[in-house]
């Protein structure tokens, strides 16, 4: 019996790496509080939150009584929302510049067509802001033209035509500003900046992000020397491939130590191919290959076909084409929304694509083997919880990426 299976968890440290999100991390604490309370009521266990004992970073403490055991868990959100906000700070004109550059990168490199061979959903999600922004621009041009035509018909004359033209341009710009001011519901600008940030370096991490990943490594490495039973890293959406790079570097440095805490990695709703398929993502591809062979950590990847924003059941190592012969990870599993959500809740959420992308962090009406709160606050390590579990039969492992070179 392995140490992971033999040792129950009494104390756990969880590091959560969010996706591309400009909002303060307190939203994740409140989400955990609300959804954890609901899941505890559904599943019949106790879960309570309180403030952290340390002022370092942002997080919370969880006390739970699950499966007949008492467990204390400390959460810490590894924050990069400031980097996200900086990348979203551009003007309307800059956003359209991002649109042109990002479209060129994915099309000219052949990456877009390769991604479409995996899952149509996330590609459609990527094309949505492009189409929406182009439609908004067209509507602005039409409005400007109508204003110009109306004014020139009302007051004929060459001088008036120039004034009418200026008024038309102002009307078009006002409409674009109106669209941007209401992006909190449409997510057009948000998604455009997300994909632009991912493609900015043709798949290479920008310097400011590399610096932040180095800080993340330091925080996790410190916890691997602490008196806890498990260190669990959770990466959601874009945070999944950031976690891959952080953990690959940690394992290269010789962590975790044989007698230290168990190291576990849970990736949720991953969009790894959006980056790993790009030509200069040599660093990420090397990290995927490295992490896939580790014997001293466990990696479970959870997605769901109902999540149109994730590359559902796509093995990120295999589809990127960097799977070595000794590959062990990840264990690819489905959250199976249609089976774990009640018909009523599924009907309510089915077309709320952005909300479904966060369902992995929420309560399920009929939870199966995947229960975010049992995993993060229960008495079993990730390895023990999924020991002997077969991967999803519907997983995709066919190598698809055009680019498979890795960093030296």
Number of C-alpha atoms within 10 A of each C-alpha: 6 8 14 22 15 11 16 17 22 18 20 26 26 24 22 23 24 23 22 22 18 18 13 12 19 13 10 17 17 12 14 22 18 13 18 23 18 17 24 19 13 14 16 12 16 16 23 15 18 12 12 16 10 10 8 9 13 17 23 22 20 20 18 25 19 20 13 10 13 17 21 20 23 24 22 23 20 23 20 23 17 13 16 20 15 10 14 20 11 14 11 14 9 12 19 18 14 21 21 13 15 22 18 13 20 21 13 10 16 17 22 20 14 18 20 14 11 22 19 15 19 20 20 15 16 20 16 16 21 22 14 16 20 14 12 17 17 13 15 21 19 15 20 24 18 16 20 22 15 13 17 19 12 9 12 10 10 10 10 16 17 13 14 23 18 15 17 24 19 16 21 24 18 15 19 18 14 11 16 19 11 12 13 11 7 13 16 21 23 20 19 23 25 20 21 23 21 20 23 18 16 21 22 20 22 12 9 10 15 15 11 17 21 13 14 21 17 13 16 22 17 9 18 20 14 13 12 19 22 29 28 26 27 23 25 26 23 24 24 26 27 24 26 26 22 22 27 21 18 17 17 13 10 10 18 19 13 10 8 17 24 25 26 20 24 23 26 28 30 27 24 26 24 23 25 30 29 28 22 21 23 22 17 25 31 22 25 29 24 23 25 25 17 17 10 14 21 24 24 19 26 24 27 23 19 21 26 23 26 28 27 30 27 26 24 29 27 22 21 26 22 23 24 14 7 10 17 15 24 23 20 24 25 21 27 17 25 15 14 19 20 14 13 8 14 17 12 10 17 15 13 13 16 14 13 22 21 16 22 22 18 19 24 24 16 14 18 13 14 18 20 22 20 24 17 27 29 30 27 26 29 26 21 18 17 18 11 8 13 10 16 13 10 13 15 18 17 14 18 20 23 15 20 20 15 17 11 6
